[in-house]
């Protein structure tokens, strides 16, 4: 098969479409003929050498993919060869084939194309596990997501709105803010020209991928009993925090990652997503937002687009184009 190989850490041009050995499907796994893969910021970090795959994971980038099941490993039940599915991966999505634990596989939702489904697993599992399973966002509470026009942001807005929350978001252009409003954001804040603390507070739950630069302001934005979920640190990993302000709000901060979790934890998240989010996708209450598709062999171009941050929703890599 062919896969995107990172020859050395660096700029997008280090991504090479290269012939490599086929993956071997192990017990409890399925082999997927990949049709498309989702692009994520984590892939950029891996390309730069800052986010290596966990032990035992594929060395190729790609944390989510869609396609057709080509083979079943020993002990796998509930799936058949030829099923159209999407899957949460620890790596390996930028390839023509990938082996994945059966517990991390999801059927393609009715009404969603096989290509579009590639952009669902990582985004939906991240939002659902943090905002709902961990933070317990409830109907009537307020929710703020930074980067509302990103893949994570567009899904978070829709899921929070579908569950009866008051939804706020930040974005960096009027076009992006308007798209966020169309998806259900009650308040959309231009972080380049507005102070999100003044515009948003008090907020019950915040989903943040910025990290250090936003930490103090996020705490300022929380209301009493507020919950801050940190899922990335695009602005840095080190920051000082006034614990007095956190304690006075009786607030909490939790940081999570999805890629390195044990299979059992991922399977639990995937099962919860299938139960609670898939019906929303199939009813049309929530939908995947795709900015564009790019041929997988041209992954370097897709990475440049992602880093320019002009996209809205997901960028997908497609096989066979």
C-alpha positions as CSV (number, residue, x, y, z in Angstrom):
1,X,0.0,0.0,0.0
2,X,0.9,3.7,0.0
3,X,1.0,5.9,3.1
4,X,2.2,9.4,4.0
5,X,5.6,9.1,5.6
6,X,7.3,11.8,7.7
7,X,10.9,11.5,6.6
8,X,12.2,14.0,9.1
9,X,10.3,16.6,11.3
10,X,9.8,19.9,9.5
11,X,7.6,21.9,7.2
12,X,4.7,20.3,5.1
13,X,7.1,19.2,2.3
14,X,8.5,16.5,4.6
15,X,5.2,14.5,4.0
16,X,5.8,11.9,1.3
17,X,3.4,9.5,-0.4
18,X,5.4,6.3,-0.3
19,X,5.0,2.6,-0.8
20,X,5.1,0.8,2.5
21,X,4.2,-2.6,4.0
22,X,0.5,-3.4,4.5
23,X,-0.7,-3.4,8.1
24,X,-1.3,-6.7,9.8
25,X,-4.8,-7.1,11.4
26,X,-4.5,-8.5,14.9
27,X,-6.9,-10.1,17.3
28,X,-9.8,-7.9,18.1
29,X,-9.1,-5.6,15.1
30,X,-10.5,-4.8,11.7
31,X,-8.6,-3.9,8.6
32,X,-9.9,-0.9,6.8
33,X,-9.6,0.1,3.2
34,X,-9.3,3.8,3.6
35,X,-11.5,6.1,1.5
36,X,-10.7,9.4,3.4
37,X,-9.0,10.6,6.5
38,X,-9.5,13.7,8.7
39,X,-6.9,16.3,9.2
40,X,-6.2,17.5,12.7
41,X,-3.8,19.9,14.5
42,X,-2.3,16.9,16.2
43,X,-1.1,15.8,12.7
44,X,0.8,19.0,12.3
45,X,2.4,18.6,15.7
46,X,3.5,15.1,14.8
47,X,4.9,16.4,11.5
48,X,7.0,18.9,13.4
49,X,8.3,16.2,15.8
50,X,6.4,17.4,18.8
51,X,3.7,14.7,19.1
52,X,5.0,11.2,18.5
53,X,2.6,8.3,18.3
54,X,2.0,6.3,21.5
55,X,3.8,2.9,21.8
56,X,2.4,0.3,19.5
57,X,0.6,2.8,17.2
58,X,1.2,3.3,13.5
59,X,4.1,5.7,12.7
60,X,2.0,7.4,10.0
61,X,-0.2,10.4,10.9
62,X,-3.9,10.4,10.9
63,X,-6.3,10.1,13.9
64,X,-9.5,9.3,12.1
65,X,-10.5,7.7,8.8
66,X,-13.5,6.2,6.9
67,X,-13.6,3.3,4.5
68,X,-14.7,-0.2,4.0
69,X,-13.8,-3.2,6.2
70,X,-11.4,-5.5,4.3
71,X,-10.8,-8.1,6.9
72,X,-11.7,-9.1,10.4
73,X,-9.2,-10.1,13.1
74,X,-9.7,-13.1,15.4
75,X,-12.6,-12.7,17.8
76,X,-14.3,-9.7,16.1
77,X,-18.1,-9.8,16.0
78,X,-20.7,-7.3,14.9
79,X,-18.9,-6.3,11.7
80,X,-18.7,-7.8,8.3
81,X,-16.3,-7.4,5.4
82,X,-17.6,-4.6,3.1
83,X,-19.2,-2.6,5.9
84,X,-18.8,1.2,5.4
85,X,-17.5,2.6,8.6
86,X,-15.4,5.3,10.2
87,X,-12.9,4.9,13.0
88,X,-11.0,6.6,15.8
89,X,-7.3,5.9,15.4
90,X,-4.1,6.3,17.4
91,X,-2.3,6.8,14.0
92,X,-2.2,5.5,10.5
93,X,-5.1,7.3,8.8
94,X,-2.9,8.8,6.1
95,X,-2.7,5.5,4.3
96,X,-4.6,3.2,1.9
97,X,-5.1,0.7,4.7
98,X,-5.2,0.8,8.5
99,X,-5.8,-1.7,11.3
100,X,-7.9,-0.5,14.1
101,X,-9.4,-2.0,17.3
102,X,-13.0,-3.1,16.6
103,X,-14.2,-1.1,19.6
104,X,-13.1,2.2,17.9
105,X,-15.2,1.6,14.8
106,X,-18.5,3.3,14.1
107,X,-21.0,2.8,11.3
108,X,-21.3,5.7,8.8
109,X,-24.4,7.6,10.0
110,X,-27.4,7.5,7.7
111,X,-27.4,10.7,5.6
112,X,-23.7,11.2,5.9
113,X,-21.4,10.3,2.9
114,X,-18.5,7.9,3.4
115,X,-16.0,10.7,2.7
116,X,-17.7,13.1,5.1
117,X,-17.7,10.5,7.8
118,X,-13.9,10.6,7.9
119,X,-14.0,13.9,9.8
120,X,-16.3,12.7,12.6
121,X,-14.6,10.2,15.0
122,X,-11.8,12.4,16.4
123,X,-13.9,15.5,16.6
124,X,-17.0,14.0,18.0
125,X,-15.2,11.8,20.5
126,X,-13.2,14.7,21.7
127,X,-16.2,17.0,22.2
128,X,-18.5,14.4,23.7
129,X,-15.9,12.9,26.1
130,X,-14.9,16.4,27.4
131,X,-18.0,18.5,27.3
132,X,-20.6,15.9,28.2
133,X,-19.0,12.9,29.8
134,X,-16.4,14.8,31.8
135,X,-17.8,18.3,32.3
136,X,-21.4,17.2,32.3
137,X,-22.8,20.2,30.4
138,X,-26.5,20.5,31.2
139,X,-29.5,22.0,29.5
140,X,-29.7,25.7,30.4
141,X,-26.0,26.1,31.2
142,X,-23.7,28.3,29.2
143,X,-20.8,26.9,27.0
144,X,-17.9,28.7,25.4
145,X,-15.7,27.1,22.8
146,X,-12.6,28.7,21.4
147,X,-11.9,28.4,17.7
148,X,-15.6,28.0,16.9
149,X,-15.0,27.7,13.2
150,X,-12.6,24.7,13.5
151,X,-13.6,21.1,13.2
152,X,-13.8,20.8,17.0
153,X,-15.6,24.2,17.2
154,X,-18.3,23.5,14.6
155,X,-19.2,20.2,16.2
156,X,-19.1,21.6,19.8
157,X,-21.4,24.4,18.9
158,X,-23.9,22.1,17.3
159,X,-23.8,19.5,20.1
160,X,-24.1,22.0,22.9
161,X,-27.0,23.7,21.2
162,X,-28.7,20.4,20.6
163,X,-28.5,19.8,24.3
164,X,-30.1,23.0,25.3
165,X,-27.1,25.1,26.3
166,X,-26.5,28.8,25.7
167,X,-23.6,28.7,23.2
168,X,-20.7,31.2,22.9
169,X,-17.6,31.0,20.7
170,X,-14.6,32.9,19.6
171,X,-13.3,33.2,16.0
172,X,-11.0,35.5,14.1
173,X,-13.0,36.9,11.2
174,X,-16.5,38.1,10.4
175,X,-17.0,35.3,7.9
176,X,-16.2,32.7,10.6
177,X,-18.3,34.4,13.2
178,X,-21.3,34.3,10.8
179,X,-20.9,30.6,10.1
180,X,-20.7,30.0,13.8
181,X,-24.0,31.8,14.3
182,X,-25.6,29.8,11.5
183,X,-24.6,26.6,13.4
184,X,-26.3,27.8,16.6
185,X,-23.9,30.1,18.4
186,X,-25.9,32.6,20.5
187,X,-22.9,34.9,20.9
188,X,-19.9,34.9,18.5
189,X,-16.9,36.9,19.7
190,X,-14.1,38.2,17.4
191,X,-11.0,37.5,19.5
192,X,-8.9,39.9,17.4
193,X,-11.1,43.0,18.3
194,X,-13.0,42.0,21.4
195,X,-12.2,40.9,25.0
196,X,-13.9,37.5,25.3
197,X,-13.8,37.7,29.1
198,X,-16.1,40.8,29.1
199,X,-18.2,39.5,26.3
200,X,-18.7,36.0,27.7
201,X,-18.6,35.8,31.5
202,X,-19.9,34.1,33.5
203,X,-19.7,30.7,31.7
204,X,-20.4,27.3,33.0
205,X,-18.1,25.2,30.7
206,X,-15.2,26.2,28.5
207,X,-13.6,24.0,25.8
208,X,-10.1,25.4,25.1
209,X,-7.3,24.3,22.7
210,X,-5.1,27.4,23.2
211,X,-3.5,26.6,26.5
212,X,-1.1,29.0,28.3
213,X,-2.0,32.3,26.7
214,X,-5.7,31.8,27.5
215,X,-5.5,30.2,30.9
216,X,-5.8,33.2,33.2
217,X,-8.6,34.7,31.0
218,X,-10.5,31.5,30.9
219,X,-10.5,31.3,34.7
220,X,-11.7,34.9,34.8
221,X,-14.6,33.9,32.4
222,X,-15.8,31.0,34.5
223,X,-18.8,31.4,36.7
224,X,-19.3,29.7,40.1
225,X,-18.8,26.0,39.7
226,X,-17.4,26.5,36.2
227,X,-15.5,23.8,34.4
228,X,-12.5,24.5,32.1
229,X,-11.5,21.7,29.7
230,X,-8.1,22.1,28.1
231,X,-7.5,19.9,25.0
232,X,-4.5,21.6,23.5
233,X,-1.9,24.3,23.9
234,X,-1.5,26.1,20.6
235,X,-0.3,29.2,22.5
236,X,2.1,27.4,24.7
237,X,2.2,24.9,27.6
238,X,3.5,27.0,30.5
239,X,1.5,29.6,32.4
240,X,1.0,31.0,35.9
241,X,-2.4,30.8,37.6
242,X,-4.0,32.7,40.4
243,X,-5.4,29.8,42.5
244,X,-7.4,32.3,44.6
245,X,-9.5,33.2,41.6
246,X,-10.1,29.5,40.8
247,X,-11.0,28.7,44.4
248,X,-13.3,31.8,44.8
249,X,-15.3,30.4,41.8
250,X,-15.3,26.9,43.1
251,X,-14.2,26.1,39.6
252,X,-12.2,23.2,38.1
253,X,-9.6,22.7,35.4
254,X,-9.1,19.4,33.6
255,X,-6.8,18.6,30.8
256,X,-7.3,15.5,28.6
257,X,-5.9,13.8,25.6
258,X,-7.6,11.1,23.4
259,X,-4.8,9.5,21.4
260,X,-2.9,7.8,24.1
261,X,-5.8,6.4,26.1
262,X,-6.1,2.7,26.6
263,X,-8.3,0.8,24.1
264,X,-10.9,0.1,26.7
265,X,-11.4,3.9,27.5
266,X,-11.6,4.7,23.8
267,X,-14.1,1.9,23.3
268,X,-16.3,3.3,26.1
269,X,-16.2,6.8,24.5
270,X,-17.0,5.4,21.1
271,X,-20.0,3.4,22.5
272,X,-21.3,6.5,24.2
273,X,-20.9,8.5,21.0
274,X,-22.8,5.9,19.0
275,X,-25.6,5.9,21.5
276,X,-26.0,9.7,22.1
277,X,-24.5,11.5,19.0
278,X,-25.2,9.2,16.1
279,X,-29.0,9.7,16.4
280,X,-28.5,13.5,16.2
281,X,-26.4,13.1,13.0
282,X,-28.9,10.7,11.4
283,X,-31.8,13.1,12.2
284,X,-29.9,16.1,10.8
285,X,-29.9,18.0,14.1
286,X,-26.1,17.9,13.9
287,X,-24.0,17.6,10.7
288,X,-20.4,17.3,9.7
289,X,-18.9,20.6,8.4
290,X,-16.4,20.0,5.6
291,X,-14.3,22.9,4.3
292,X,-12.7,20.9,1.4
293,X,-11.2,17.6,0.3
294,X,-7.6,17.2,-0.8
295,X,-6.0,14.1,-2.5
296,X,-4.1,12.2,0.2
297,X,-0.9,12.2,-1.9
298,X,-1.0,16.0,-1.6
299,X,-1.2,16.0,2.2
300,X,1.5,18.7,2.3
301,X,-0.9,21.2,0.6
302,X,-3.6,20.3,3.1
303,X,-1.3,21.0,6.0
304,X,-0.5,24.4,4.6
305,X,-4.2,25.2,4.4
306,X,-4.7,24.1,8.0
307,X,-1.8,26.2,9.2
308,X,-3.1,29.3,7.4
309,X,-6.3,28.9,9.5
310,X,-8.6,30.2,6.7
311,X,-10.8,27.1,6.6
312,X,-14.1,26.5,8.3
313,X,-14.8,22.9,9.6
314,X,-12.8,19.9,8.5
315,X,-10.2,19.4,5.8
316,X,-10.3,15.8,4.5
317,X,-7.8,13.7,2.6
318,X,-9.2,11.4,0.0
319,X,-7.6,8.2,-1.4
320,X,-7.6,7.5,-5.1
321,X,-7.9,11.1,-6.4
